[in-house]
Amino acid sequence: MIIFTKIRWKNFLSYGNHWTEVDLNQNKSSLIVGENGSGKSTILDALSYGLYGKSFRKVNINQLVNSVNNNHMVAEVEFNVGKNSYKVCRGLKPRFFEVYQNDELLNQEAHARDYQEILEKNILKLTHKSFSQVVVLGSSSFIPFMQLSSNHRKEVIEDLLDIGIFSIMGVLLKDKVQENKQSIDSVNNEMVLIEERIRIQQSYIEKIIEQQDEAIQDKKKQISNLEKSSNQLTIGLDREEERLFALRKEIEDEEKLKSKLNQLTNLESKIEDKVKRLKKELLFFDTHDDCPTCSQIIDRKFKADAIQNKQMSINDCHAGTSQLEIEIIELQGAVNHTIEVWKKIDSINQIINQLRSEMNANDSVIDSLQKDIDKTNQQNIDEEKEKIIELKEQELSKDKNKQVLVDDQEIFNIATKLLKDTGIKSRIIKQYVPVMNKLINKYLAAMDFFVQFELDENFNEIIKSRFRDEFSYGSFSEGEKMRIDLALLFTWRAIAKLKNSASTNLLIMDEVFDSSLDSSGTEEFIKIINDLTSDTNIFIISHKTDQLIDQFTNVIKFEKHQNFSRIAA
């Protein structure tokens, strides 16, 4: 319950630069009187501006500033909610807005609009529309409940029943639903992108495999060609090695031939030396008849025998030399043949080395190609497949996130159904509509207005006379409308008290006695007021001073002094 305790203002409308203060919780019933233009109704605007930043009588905000002083307009409202005391201070020229809780200024980091929302939703729990239906009843700018639009009627009732939170929850839930939908759409888009990336990656891997297969087949073909070449080289090598073997077989007696040739050559040389010696001896006997050493005459027979023997020896040597030369020539021919064979062997060895070199080169290339094949079989494939695994893990994670979001969506859908007007709020309203109707008819009967007044669940009226004739609100006279408005006001206050929602000690009525209420209605109305004064501070603004002054415990008179309004002493 909101207990309003004090309101004060200055430089507000017709009021000057001095505080005007009204205690809102001191007297149970107060009559506010004064001449026209004295500033009686300013309390409504000051209260409305202080709490909501707007005037009650639809005066432009800037026009609330006193036109003479034109600055330092301030309105302050003090009230209690539970154990906490609050003071709201609001002003123009300069503009400011402050809320104090237990004399400590609340955090002002929020935007002014948010700051106002905190005040209305978290502290007052009373919107301006509900304020104008529960706290204030005016005759000029007041819009009765029955003249409100369907949506505004609903807002008032939701405040009274303290179910406005469901509307707030509905708005928040709508944002959550939209956010959830966007998140699901985002996840779906991400999953589509991941699936496309997987498809592209798989296509890329297939292309790599295809290219690698082509490369492998090409390398295998090269290996096959090289193996065929090596086989041909092996055949050639075998053939050359067979030739080499045969040639080496041919010269395996080479050393014996050379040894024999040396022997024969040496023998020939010795024979030639012997022939030279014999010829020299022969020449000696041919040219000498006596010994050069002893000067004795050589015997003719001896000489003749010696010459004959020497000549025979020379002939024998020539005969032996001729045979030896034949053998030497034959042996030299054989030795020369081995030289030719060695040349052939050298040539074959070169061929063999070339063949082996080519075979080694082939083997090296084959080995390199095989390694390339082995490497190609795994090259990039494992790495690219790992990317697919990573993408599928991402897809699985996104799918899990999506499932959570879908589960949330189901919960949100259920909550949305519950928070619709046909949901929880409808059930609560259904429970209270009969109570509301009972109270409305109770207050109408108290004012001697005997009709059967009912509001349906959409807060449309059904009004029947005792003869069961049906009427609408607009079909009644202004006095009858005022009785209905008063009955609704008291009903809303009773409901607020029952729910402890928008319940408050303060009730201000502006000129309700001055317009459409007749004397009978006035008396009944005062009787109702007296029934309410136990826990309500009622302020009546009226011109009927003489008729009403004895009916109230307190009278506040406003007057004009030097063009400024003030409370009379």
Phi, psi and omega in degrees: 000136178268122176254101177285130185247327187200148171222139179214151182206161174206155184051035184248117184053244185272004182268141183272200187275038174231139183296132170249125188232137177232126176279123186265354185231019184266319184241142181290323178222129181230135176255123179257120184232168178156164179291162174302132180085001181282349177098024182297317186278359180300331179302326178294312181293320180296318179294315180294317180293316181300318184276323190237355179073019178218152180282155178281324185264022175060038173273139177305137186305314182296336179282350177289338179287132179307126186290340180279304181282323172058031174194169174054043173282130183219140171227132181234133179234129178246139180202166178239141172230109184064232181270356184260139175255144183228151172221126178252125179240129181217140183207167176232150179053064006273156179281132174205160181210117184226141176234125180250134173243118182052046177068010176247131181292128178288153181307127182253018180293333181291157174298152182306320179296318178293323179298319177294321179296321177298317179298313184288314188274324186263333185251295182291319187054042185210116179281168179296324178296316178292322175304317183282353177255336186252324187261323188235136171232112182244162182260336185268290184263356180294133176256109181301156181306319184290346178260359177284156175290164181303317180295319180291323174301315181298319179300316180298312181295321179297322175296315182298317182274002180057039177247010176299334179302328180292324177293316177300315178299323179297318178296313178299319180295322178301317176297318179297317179299315179296316178298318179297316178299315178297321179295317178297315178300318180297315179297317178300316178297317179297319179294321176299316178297318179296315178300320178295319178297321177297315179299315179296318181295318178296319177297320179296317178297317178300320179294318178299314180300317179299314179296320179293321177299316177299316179296319180295314179298320177297316179293321177297322177296318177298318179298316179300315179297319179293321178295320176298316178299316179296322177298316178296319178296322178297316177300314178298321179295315178300317180297316180292323177293326174296315177300318180297318178299316181295317180295318178294331175296322181296327186251019181291339177264016184302317184294321178298316179299314180296321179296314179295321179297319177297318179298310181296321179295318177295319179296316178300317180296320178294319179297316179299320177296321180293319179297318178298318179295314180297319178295323177295319178293320179297318179296324179296311180292329178290328187255357182229133175255344178229159183284125180295338184276308184256356177066016178275151180285134181278137181295139184294316180297312178302317180297314181296315179298319181295315179299317180298313180298317180298315182295321178295318179297320178296318180297316177300319180296320179295321180296316179293322180296320180299315179294321180295321180296322177299313179296319180298317179300317179297314179296321179296322176298319179295318179296318178298324178298319178296327177296316178297319178299317179298323176299316178297319179298316179300317180297316179295319178300321177298316179298313180300315179299319179296316179298314179296321178298316178295320178296318177297318178298316177300314180300320179296315179295318178300315178299316179297317179296320179295319177297319177299320178297312179299319180289320181297328180300332182246347185301123176068337185298307181301317180297316180291323176294326177298324177296321178296318178300316179298317179295320178292326175295318176298317180298318178297318179297316179296321179296320176297316177300318180297319180298320177298316180295321178295318176299316177298321180299319178297318177297316179298321179297318178296314180297321179299316178298319180293324185272357175292163179302334180272000183266233184302314182302319180297319179296316180296314180299319179302324180290326187264340180303314177300322179295316178301312182298320178298315180293316180303312181292329176298312182289326177296318178296324179296334178261021177058036177244096190264089172226161174263104184255125179225142171253135175276184184292345175260008176064032168269139185277146169232109186244124180235142174279177179294344178263010176071018173284141182262140181228165170244163180304319184290346182276352183269162176289169181297321178295319179291321176299320180297319178299318178296317179299317180294318179299319178293318179301310180295326178296313180299321179293322179294319178295317179299319178294319179298317182273348185053039181261277178264027182290138181210158178280346192260133173220120180241128180238125185254108172061028179290336178273349190265351187244276193259353179276127176278181183299320179296314179296323179298314179300315180295323180294316178297323178298317178296320179299316180299329177289336183267348189288353181296324180227019183230138173259109187255132176240122179248122176263122187206159172263346184279065184298311185296323184283333191247342191302328181282349184272354187238148180282344184212141178234128177245120182252130176254147181212165175261134177221116181054047176069006176242141177281153178198166172276128182292146180290000000 
